[in-house]
Amino acid sequence: MNDSLTRRCFLGSTSTATFLLAAGCSDGAKENHGSDKEKNGMAYSELIEARRSVRRYAKSEISKGEIERIVADALNAPSWKNSETTRYYAAIGENTRERLRKDALPGYNAANSANAAALVAVTFVQGESGFNGGSPANELGNMWGAYDCGLASSYFILAAKNRRWDTLIMGIRDAARVKEILGIPAGETLMSVIAVGKAESKPVKVPRRPVADVLKTV
Ligand SMILES: Cc1cc2nc3c(=O)[nH]c(=O)nc-3n(C[C@H](O)[C@H](O)[C@H](O)COP(=O)(O)O)c2cc1C
């Protein structure tokens, strides 16, 4: 890891720091009390190790302001021509959150996201990212919207972790039910539902492939 990448987020305005800011190292964290580290966020290397999918949550609540701060950080994600077509629908009220969990998630995802403070549906607006004036710019068409949404989602989960929230991306969900419950317009494609909450215990890291399996240097 580049040494500069491990510097604390609050150090400055270099391009590295800009990336770290995108990973959630924002200021004004009203719900981040405690040590300097808690106030200023984690080093990037620490952050990506700390973020794990959490499938058992302790009961907690999250405020609208805190979700707004996480989304504000996630908005630093790159997107096709800065089209920013990712949309977030955050169910933080118990009624909608529970309806979503019980009616739109399969049993195991419903059980694993029990007690999460928020369920956040993530969508993208069709026909914009990867399009020029209504025509697809290349063979991938709306896949660019999905690509941007994935990037935005990874910023979102890292931003959440940086603010001491755990997450679970759930791609297995009933899209029609999620869209109906949250009133998501037909012109948006639902990607995932992300649980946001407090881990009941420290999650274990799932092993990763060796770099040589995924990287070809030419
Ligand atoms: C697009 C996507 C869809 C996923 N869908 C689910 C899901 O429906 N249920 C689940 O328990 N985990 C789901 N996951 C979590 C992955 O299983 C998890 O990220 C992976 O095993 C790596 O573990 P880690 O996130 O703890 O590093 C999903 C992750 C991604 C990126």
The ligand as an SDF file (V2000), in Angstrom:
LIG
                    3D

 31 33  0  0  0  0  0  0  0  0999 V2000
  -23.6680   -7.4820   -5.8150 C   0  0  0  0  0  0  0  0  0  0  0  0
  -23.6250   -8.2020   -4.4890 C   0  0  0  0  0  0  0  0  0  0  0  0
  -24.7360   -8.9350   -4.0820 C   0  0  0  0  0  0  0  0  0  0  0  0
  -24.7210   -9.5770   -2.8390 C   0  0  0  0  0  0  0  0  0  0  0  0
  -25.8630  -10.2170   -2.4090 N   0  0  0  0  0  0  0  0  0  0  0  0
  -25.8700  -10.7990   -1.1760 C   0  0  0  0  0  0  0  0  0  0  0  0
  -27.0650  -11.3650   -0.6590 C   0  0  0  0  0  0  0  0  0  0  0  0
  -28.1260  -11.3430   -1.2630 O   0  0  0  0  0  0  0  0  0  0  0  0
  -27.0080  -11.9220    0.5780 N   0  0  0  0  0  0  0  0  0  0  0  0
  -25.8480  -11.9580    1.3190 C   0  0  0  0  0  0  0  0  0  0  0  0
  -25.8820  -12.4880    2.4280 O   0  0  0  0  0  0  0  0  0  0  0  0
  -24.7120  -11.4090    0.8530 N   0  0  0  0  0  0  0  0  0  0  0  0
  -24.6880  -10.8140   -0.3610 C   0  0  0  0  0  0  0  0  0  0  0  0
  -23.5530  -10.1850   -0.8140 N   0  0  0  0  0  0  0  0  0  0  0  0
  -22.3440  -10.1380    0.0530 C   0  0  0  0  0  0  0  0  0  0  0  0
  -21.2250  -11.0440   -0.4800 C   0  0  0  0  0  0  0  0  0  0  0  0
  -21.5330  -12.3780   -0.2270 O   0  0  0  0  0  0  0  0  0  0  0  0
  -19.9130  -10.6220    0.2140 C   0  0  0  0  0  0  0  0  0  0  0  0
  -19.5930   -9.3220   -0.1620 O   0  0  0  0  0  0  0  0  0  0  0  0
  -18.7570  -11.5410   -0.1380 C   0  0  0  0  0  0  0  0  0  0  0  0
  -18.9770  -12.8440    0.3440 O   0  0  0  0  0  0  0  0  0  0  0  0
  -17.4320  -11.0290    0.4380 C   0  0  0  0  0  0  0  0  0  0  0  0
  -17.4900  -10.8920    1.8460 O   0  0  0  0  0  0  0  0  0  0  0  0
  -17.2270   -9.4890    2.5630 P   0  0  0  0  0  0  0  0  0  0  0  0
  -18.2310   -8.4950    2.0160 O   0  0  0  0  0  0  0  0  0  0  0  0
  -17.4420   -9.7640    4.0180 O   0  0  0  0  0  0  0  0  0  0  0  0
  -15.8320   -9.0490    2.2790 O   0  0  0  0  0  0  0  0  0  0  0  0
  -23.5500   -9.5250   -2.0280 C   0  0  0  0  0  0  0  0  0  0  0  0
  -22.4590   -8.7640   -2.4550 C   0  0  0  0  0  0  0  0  0  0  0  0
  -22.4970   -8.0930   -3.6490 C   0  0  0  0  0  0  0  0  0  0  0  0
  -21.3300   -7.2080   -4.0410 C   0  0  0  0  0  0  0  0  0  0  0  0
  1  2  1  0
  2  3  1  0
  2 30  2  0
  3  4  2  0
  4  5  1  0
  4 28  1  0
  5  6  2  0
  6  7  1  0
  6 13  1  0
  7  8  2  0
  7  9  1  0
  9 10  1  0
 10 11  2  0
 10 12  1  0
 12 13  2  0
 13 14  1  0
 14 15  1  0
 14 28  1  0
 15 16  1  0
 16 17  1  0
 16 18  1  0
 18 19  1  0
 18 20  1  0
 20 21  1  0
 20 22  1  0
 22 23  1  0
 23 24  1  0
 24 25  2  0
 24 26  1  0
 24 27  1  0
 28 29  2  0
 29 30  1  0
 30 31  1  0
M  END
$$$$
